[in-house]
Amino acid sequence: MRENARVTAAYKGDYQELVDEISELLGAPATLENRDFELIAFGAYDSEGDLDPSALDPVRTRSILSRRSTAAVRTWFEGFGITRAAGPVRIPPSTEAGVYRGRVCLPVRHRGVVLGYVWLLDGDPGPTDAQLAAAMQVTGRIGALLADEAQAGAGLSRELRAVLTAEGGWQRDMAVAELRTALGPRADGPHTLVCVAPWPAADPDDAPSPRTVPHAAALCTVPWGATAQSLAVLVRLRSADVGAPALAAAARLLKEAEAAPGPGARGAGARAAAAAAVTARSSGAAGFPGAAGSAPHAAGVGEPRTGLAELGAVWQEACAAARAALAEPRFGPVAEWARIGPYRLLAALPPQAAHDPAVGPLLSPAHRELARTAEVYLDCAGQAGRTAAELGVHRQTLYYRLSRVEQLTGLDLDDGEDRLLLHMALKRARL
């Protein structure tokens, strides 16, 4: 496990050295991507012609600058059989695909499984068969490193999931100890957790590689509700006072969640989870009616801690912030626990406290407009003028609706405690 903690940092330099070695062998700059077409390393060969920007095309430029390719580009290249090939594959140019220059793809395999690809621009005359054979020998070493890193990453995912799903007490203490051992010296620094929900994963193990998320020490999926998944990200911080790395990681992963491919199980799972969440909120079945139109994905960030002992609490904070961002668009799409106000307390209430008997009738779909009126009135500190302006109604209409709210709930809106109960119940129902 201590070896696992050093894998990513140690192998990053190894990948670069091996890609540079291939670039030297072939006399051209090479790039290394994993099997999801995410850039790992780029070899800059010292050749004036090869480094000329005009030698690049949109696909190669995007891969280098954004460190990943689009789903359409991936599909196009995979159409040439690179996922099954055991040797070099030459791919012709295609202006329609944005590939202005031909490619040579060297599949990176380990024990018969493709784990990545080394790419170089094809030329005239291009690399010889002997050069390509020598380069393929290097890809075998890259494959072994990718396999080791994947195994280490899977181990960290298991350890992090064990911490976040443990019931508490000695089980969580043991899980934290295992994760601390896996992370090594990095475990003692400042960390926080990011929750992205719902995460578009058909498979519970379908999580990105930590390498693709800056400052991520480990990632895993965690159940979100009865059928969906959330993504948990353990983020390393330079200081407990600087949360920018966590916000950047959350924003990046939200883009990935929103860009989940349409076809296939993963895209279907994303759409189903998002649709279920929005439908439940809009119908009132899962809380405050009238929240339709909320973003289908949101992220929450917990308060930074030093060390791992309080990861359970940090995860609860991150989940609460994500729930607040899903319920209240003004918090999202990335919400920090410290900035969600009363939702810090409301999110901690047990599920059975979500529906107070007095407020229950007001939360039915038939009274959606009355519930919204009451919430806006309380948000405006009981000021009728502000409330009427916010709702765009006449004051007499507002007074009539508030009287109906009192009739339905039996609460007195002139009583401070009754108003507090109603306000809390309406906000809690949004979650």
Secondary structure by P-SEA (a helix, b strand, c coil): ccccccccccaaaaaaaaaaaaaaaacbbbbbbcccccccbbbbcccccccccccccaaaaaaaacccccaaaaaaaacccccccccbbbbbbbccccccbbbbbbbbbccccccbbbbbbbccccccaaaaaaaaaaaaaaaaaaaaaaaaaaaaaaaaaaaaacccaaaaaaaaaaaaaaaccccccccbbbbbcccccccccccccccccccccccccccccccbbbbbbbccccccccaaaaaaaaaaaaaaaaacccccaaaaaaaaaaaaaaaaaaaccccccccccccccbbbbccccccccaaaaaaaaaaaaaaaaaaccccccccccccccaaaaaaaccccccccccccccccccaaaaaaaaaaaaaacccaaaaaaaacccaaaaaaaaaaaaaacccccccaaaaaaaaaaaaaaac
